[in-house]
Amino acid sequence: MSVLIREIKANFEGHLKKGSVEEQLFQQIDFQRSPRHVAIIMDGNGRWAQQRRLPRIAGHTSSRATVRRVVRQCARLGIPTLTLYTFSQENWKRPEFEVRALMKLLEDVLESEYLELADNNIRLTCMGRIEVLPESTRKHLEATIERLSRNTGMVLNLALSYGGRREIVDAARRLAHDIASGAIPPDAVDEAHFKSYLYRPELPEPDFLIRTSGEQRISNFLLWQLAYTELYFTDVLWPDFSEEDLLHALREFQNRERRFGGTV
């Protein structure tokens, strides 16, 4: 067992209740086969609120606790990168009052969770058309990213004002500009070169995608990056997604055989 895995197990076991389901699931995790990058479509906030006869924003507010525990759990498990689908390009079509509430909620979360992220040595990044965010939200985001930029632990990547097709189009436009200017010969363009024009090319492609709420689609999320990603769908609504649910998902990932288009 490597030093890193021993450290992960020692750190994690201190937070487990003896004999709990979470401890039993934790003991089944093979840390040598953990995903390098987990991406999550956090779905079901509105339905969670509707089931309780609450306004939709109540579901988004309740999801804060879920984000906190999932980020903390992934950091403890030693997962290098976690991407959360936080606000899609299509979400701008929602009622104006809901969009304003979501932006204000994001600002509040960035302020209130800063110390939690700092204490867990987490670095924050984002991807998407950040320039169209409200000025106040953008400033909160940029300031938090800067304050956490020297951390060396897990990368928490927020997909904000993000669309997978838009990302590919934006990359193609930048690449076309460089070809037209003579900076790059057309014959030099391959998959690796194209990837360098995506929003966060330095991040590894996700090994594992989790979507909550029972919907089984990727909703214009990371269309380029998900080519060989393992997909996992659960009926659990995002505000109810627990540490145990995450461990169940990771155990499922480790039970799969990844072939990347090849054979056994």
Number of C-alpha atoms within 10 A of each C-alpha: 7 8 7 11 15 12 13 16 16 12 13 17 14 9 10 14 11 11 8 11 13 18 17 15 17 22 12 13 18 13 19 10 12 19 19 16 22 24 25 21 23 21 23 23 22 18 18 24 19 14 9 10 10 13 14 15 18 16 22 23 18 16 21 16 15 18 18 14 15 17 24 17 18 20 23 19 21 20 20 20 23 24 22 20 21 19 21 19 18 12 16 13 10 10 9 10 9 17 16 14 14 18 17 15 17 21 18 13 16 18 14 11 14 16 12 13 23 17 10 16 18 24 22 24 19 22 18 22 18 17 9 11 15 12 11 11 19 17 13 16 21 14 14 20 17 12 13 18 16 13 16 12 17 24 23 22 20 20 25 20 21 25 24 20 15 15 22 19 13 16 18 16 13 15 21 14 13 14 16 12 10 10 10 14 11 13 7 9 13 9 7 9 12 16 18 13 17 22 18 15 14 9 16 13 20 23 20 22 21 20 24 22 21 14 14 13 11 16 13 16 21 20 15 15 17 17 12 15 17 18 19 17 16 16 14 17 20 27 25 17 21 18 19 17 16 18 23 16 19 23 18 13 21 17 11 9 9 15 9 9 7 6 6 6
